Amino acid sequence: MKNILIIHTGGTISMLENKNTGEVTTTNRHPLKDLSNQLELPAQIDEIIPFSVPSPQITPQHMLQLAKKINELADDYDGFVVTHGTDTLEETAYFLDLVVETNKPVIITGAMRSTNEIGSDALYNLISSLRTTASDQAWNKGVLVVMNDEIHTARNVTKTSTSNVATFQSPQYGPIGIVTKDSIIFHHTILSRVTYSINETTKNVFLLKAYAGMNGQILEAIHALKPDGIVIEGLGQGNLPIDTVSSLQQIIDENIPVILVSRCYQGIVQPTYGYDGGGKDLKDMGVIFANGLTGPKARLKLLITLETTTNHDALKETFEKSY
Ligand code: ASP
């Protein structure tokens, strides 16, 4: 029988609805803790609660704490399930994907409706995640997100709806597997995975989104804060308004890495346009193009990689070539 560790971290999956006020809040006792061993599951389960916070309060320090815990216990278990709030679930999933070194299953799940709400997906998603973790096919796939009968890669998954239980989607490539009543079926796999060994997250990396009429003001304000790096969700294939260019140049001239992703939710950024602020122009200035990541994920990747190198070419290689 497999040994699985559940790591509870908070979020709606750990909350209950107050039937008088309708408010969904944290409880003294996790409503799902100790339930798993009463269910007929193909695994022996241990559970820990290193911290319990709504996921808007999750920081990279929490993520690193989780990654270290999984790395430390990787030999003791056959797989790990992390329960987490859904708001920042995709960020923790991707952080773990970059920092956890095991090839055993590491699954993150959450819930859109707390345990005592009608139609709750809390226990269901937990059971689906445990079943997926117990599957031999879940090995060597990096960190996975299991919600609503679907299995997604940490790299591609994103929360798409504020309240629908089908919120987690991989808009670019779809899920890599499904959970059915009887089986766990993978129909895709990952091609490669790169991990980074880090001990701390000390860098100050900002994320901003481009918009029509944007000028250099926000870039100058961020520049004054002496950032270690900046990620910009650019327009379309990777373009910025012309009035941002000179402020951006000053940042790049100081060797502060600027990573460009797109604010579109599909496609990758490419240096197509040669006008001022166009992708080709930005690339020639030294802006680094990220290979299909969302802004929040590119930010985490920069936060992590900056702990290992500040060399421009190494960062460029990392963002352009690896996932
Ligand atoms: N606001 C909640 C959280 O992320 C939402 C959820 O868990 O579904 O903690």
Boltz pocket constraint, residues with backbone or C-beta under 6 A from the ligand:
constraints:
  - pocket:
      binder: B
      contacts: [[A, 10], [A, 11], [A, 12], [A, 13], [A, 53], [A, 54], [A, 55], [A, 56], [A, 84], [A, 85], [A, 86], [A, 87], [A, 88], [A, 110], [A, 111], [A, 112]]
      max_distance: 6.0
